[in-house]
């Protein structure tokens, strides 16, 4: 069952006065439960693709469907709601709210959603703190943590709403390779346990190796979608 | 609902923590807001007090709530005079009509006719006054030659005059030291000196006893002019229906003396004016020093101004000497010696020098001695209650008119006794004003108007009046001369027994309300039942006047106060301008700080947006931050402002150190009062400015897209 449908998508934006064709007709289907890596050199359009899938941006032409909804037909507010309820984000530079504690950072999306009691929220957050191996840091501020620990917080924050899809843009780029490896392992664990769909971009071959499939992008086109045998 | 609540809670949490996290920025913005609120609260409460003082002073003493005057007037009504003197107003020919028409307008309580002008008053110097008394004594002795009591009085008076001559001679000798004896006017001065010496020798007084009237004539004509203090002063007066005036302006009260009897001619001198211009300088200086010492804790030893006043007091002791005849002088010595613990036998000049040798240690005691022992024997004011004074003023066409009026008392206004506005204007009956002004009845006014049209001159200026005077028999001149002749006659008659009584009769004649109302007025004050509905009533009064064909202009008290009102307006303008400048700068600084903050948080905001925060969430977050800072620091500033105001009040207010301030503050000190409105206004203003300065940064925050969070460069 597909969670993402991308069909003949182009994306053109203006950089000064020149038109930049970031995507030139990309088609892609992502099924539920996939652990997908988007690979390609910088400028190849992989971030643009992730933005479109993440409902952060809409295509110039073509169709992007997330959870069966055509994103180009949604209002800004509806797109935001879609992100809040369906998608989790993990960023290259973690992007935690500095003034909130680790616990509060993870709780944040739940508060935006609303609807859960305090105890329910605490249960969820604590569960994820344990699952991501940072149980004892709940009361710490992000600035007191190492890079790897911060990215674990980010993973927990992305998962706390139990989204259908988690997008991670170069989640390991700012980490040393061992820590990066650990984060990928963690994401893979979550993928296996809950069946959450992960799409992450990377240009680290070692990271790619963990993916269930790799989409290679070059010059705004999907060059090839290859399955990674080891994990299939 | 619950979702909103949760989101709001986290929004507030982030906002507050951001404030704490960036405390330097918070404090900077906060301090700006605090100072702003402080300025607004203190400034506006001072302004409010000035306003209130002005309002009370003007509405309660002369202005009422509305003023009407002829719309044909060339100038504008300025109750307190303008740069070029009094306002040039066309007369309202028949006040009764105005009273009748406007009295029917709802909310109008009273209409008080007025005519404001300046006049010259002959005060007489000590010499004049004493000679007048001497003449009276001579007359009495001639009437009953055998009366020993009268003879003793005359002898004392003669001694007083001789003493005055001696003092004058001394004064003249001193003045002569400064002047070249052979310079210009040398012969005139020599003649004057000869006259004075002539009056000083015993032979003159032996001759005086033989023919007192000739002696008096010599003294009045030759010696009096040598006295150096002038015998004239200017007063500013309002001619009005005195009974109505006293009723309308409830704060008005007679400070000394009695009210003018209903319908009669008379004058109440402005108390404030009398203090300033008519009071014996020594007494005035003592009052001023006492005031400075008591209220501002000024000390003679420290204040140059007080030292100058003390010196002035010392040098003016002669004025007191001049007032006392030998009997009184002896009595004064008797009283002063024990009070000042002076050695027996010390004479009055030395005693006075001792009395006025003031320092901080002896001031209060000497002040008391002056007022308890000496003052009852002195003529403290140049014009006393009960005097009949002659007021002269140029009439409508430039010819001088004069009336004699009795001084019934001094007028002051309760609660604003020290105001520079109230109490400087004297109150004269309307008939006397009309005599001075040159119109008597509405008929005459109409006649004059007609004549003027016939002559083809709409406005008779002084030059034109002169031309008319030299240009033969103009009908307009006839009217004026008749009027002037009548008054000259009255002046001439004053002093001659039988006819004097006729003049007296006019002075004490009671005019009916009818006579008072039917006649000329220059303007009229309107008092309202409800002063709060001033705008509405102004329109209603104007409409009623227009409907009745009365050519009147209706203005409010503020406009009528002329320069005074404009000055307050100017002051308020300056305050508002300063506030605007301050908040303009504040706006830029706060805006800048907030923009920097917003830009620094683009990534954070982008992240929040990516995670699923709506635009209103991030905008709300920024606004909460700025509003919190504004409210907290704004309240603190307002409280601090309240504290400043309280401290100012506790320490006796801001002292009025100059005449201008005295005038502005409606008294010797400004006691600012915190008004609820000023606090609320300041908070609203501060909040408004803060929110306005947060709008652009909020817009920046709103425009942040989640893409910014995704951007990989850091």
Interface residues (C-beta under 8 A of the other chain):
Chain A: X47 X50 X51 X54 X56 X57 X76 X77 X80 X81 X83 X84 X85 X89 X91 X92 X93 X95 X97 X98 X99 X100 X104 X107 X108 X109 X110 X111 X112 X113 X114 X115 X157 X169 X170 X173 X174
Chain B: X2 X3 X4 X5 X6 X7 X9 X10 X13 X14 X17 X18 X20 X21 X603 X604 X606 X607 X608 X609 X610 X611 X612 X613 X614 X615 X617 X705 X706 X707 X709 X710 X712 X714
